[in-house]
Amino acid sequence: MSHVKWEIFIHLVWRTWNREPILAERFHNRIFSLIRKKAEELGCELLAVGAVEDHIHILVSVSPKTTVPELVKHFKGTTSHLINHELYPETPFKWQGGYGAFSVSKANLPKTKAYIENQRQHHADGTVVAYYENWDRIARD
């Protein structure tokens, strides 16, 4: 019998279209619950999720049956549907086209999880990690 050991942890981040500050904190629990449910449906484990008004961070253990682009597509699609049909039906909403995906070592999971779960505080204190927050502005080497 063959066995597979699979531990791939990814930190995902993406923004609202034009960085519109539409992700009101009062809706975070509904959005986060939907992401958790979608992760479970895809055989993945949601380890952390956090957001501010114009972007979201997710830490997920990725299933060997799901690719990162598929995961992001499902997360964005289900949350866009919720936002457009229930949370803000009067205002068209969409996510930006791209996303950041960063591998996370097992040793760095606690630090990354804390960073993601404390997004509001990091933004208020100015203690954000520029690499994660400005991934779409940093040119590749």
C-alpha positions in Angstrom: 0.0 0.0 0.0 1.4 3.4 -0.9 1.1 6.4 1.4 1.3 10.1 0.7 2.3 12.7 3.2 1.1 16.1 2.1 1.8 19.4 3.9 1.5 22.4 1.6 0.5 25.6 3.3 -0.3 28.7 1.3 -0.9 32.3 2.3 -3.3 33.9 -0.2 -4.1 37.6 -0.5 -6.1 39.6 -3.0 -7.9 42.9 -3.2 -11.2 44.3 -4.1 -11.5 45.9 -7.6 -9.9 49.3 -7.6 -9.2 48.8 -3.9 -12.8 49.8 -3.1 -13.2 49.7 0.7 -16.4 47.6 0.6 -15.5 44.7 2.9 -17.2 46.1 6.0 -16.2 44.4 9.2 -19.8 43.6 10.0 -19.8 41.1 7.1 -16.5 39.5 7.8 -18.0 36.5 9.7 -20.3 35.6 6.9 -17.6 35.9 4.3 -15.1 34.0 6.4 -17.7 31.2 7.1 -18.3 30.8 3.4 -14.6 30.6 2.7 -14.2 27.9 5.4 -17.1 25.9 4.0 -15.7 26.1 0.4 -12.3 25.0 1.7 -13.8 22.0 3.3 -15.7 21.1 0.2 -12.4 21.2 -1.7 -10.7 18.9 0.8 -8.6 21.8 2.2 -8.2 23.1 5.7 -8.7 26.8 6.3 -6.1 27.7 9.0 -6.7 31.5 9.2 -8.6 34.3 7.5 -8.5 38.0 8.0 -9.5 41.1 6.1 -9.7 44.9 6.1 -12.0 47.0 3.9 -10.1 46.4 0.6 -8.4 43.1 0.8 -8.4 39.6 2.3 -5.7 37.2 3.6 -6.1 33.5 3.9 -3.9 30.7 5.2 -4.9 27.3 3.9 -3.5 23.8 3.9 -4.0 22.8 0.3 -5.3 19.4 -0.7 -3.4 17.3 -3.3 -6.6 17.2 -5.4 -6.9 21.0 -5.6 -4.5 23.5 -7.3 -4.0 27.0 -5.9 -5.6 28.7 -8.9 -8.7 26.5 -8.5 -8.8 27.3 -4.8 -8.6 31.0 -5.4 -11.2 30.8 -8.2 -13.7 29.1 -5.9 -13.0 31.4 -3.0 -13.4 34.5 -5.1 -16.5 33.2 -6.9 -18.5 32.1 -3.9 -17.7 35.3 -2.0 -18.5 37.5 -5.0 -21.8 35.8 -5.3 -22.6 36.4 -1.6 -21.5 40.0 -1.7 -23.4 40.8 -4.9 -26.6 39.0 -4.0 -26.9 39.4 -0.3 -24.5 41.9 1.3 -24.5 44.7 -1.3 -27.0 43.9 -4.0 -27.3 47.6 -4.9 -23.6 47.9 -5.7 -21.8 45.8 -8.3 -18.8 44.1 -6.6 -15.8 42.2 -8.0 -12.4 41.1 -6.8 -9.3 42.2 -8.7 -8.1 39.8 -11.3 -4.8 38.7 -9.6 -3.8 37.4 -6.3 -0.7 36.7 -4.2 0.2 33.2 -3.2 3.1 32.5 -0.8 4.3 29.2 0.5 4.6 29.0 4.3 6.8 26.5 6.2 5.3 24.5 9.0 7.6 26.3 11.4 6.1 29.7 10.3 2.5 28.7 10.5 1.9 30.3 14.0 3.5 33.6 13.0 1.6 33.7 9.6 -1.7 32.8 11.3 -1.3 35.5 13.9 -0.5 38.1 11.2 -3.6 37.1 9.1 -6.0 37.0 12.1 -4.8 40.4 13.3 -5.1 42.3 10.0 -7.1 45.2 11.4 -4.6 45.8 14.2 -1.6 45.6 11.8 -3.2 48.2 9.5 -4.1 50.4 12.4 -0.6 50.2 13.9 1.3 50.5 10.7 2.9 47.1 11.4 2.0 45.4 8.1 4.5 43.2 6.2 5.0 45.1 3.0 5.9 42.0 1.1 2.4 40.5 1.7 0.5 43.8 1.5 2.1 45.2 -1.6 2.7 41.9 -3.6 1.0 43.4 -6.6 3.4 46.4 -6.7 6.6 44.6 -6.2 8.4 43.6 -9.4 9.7 40.1 -9.7 13.5 39.7 -9.8 
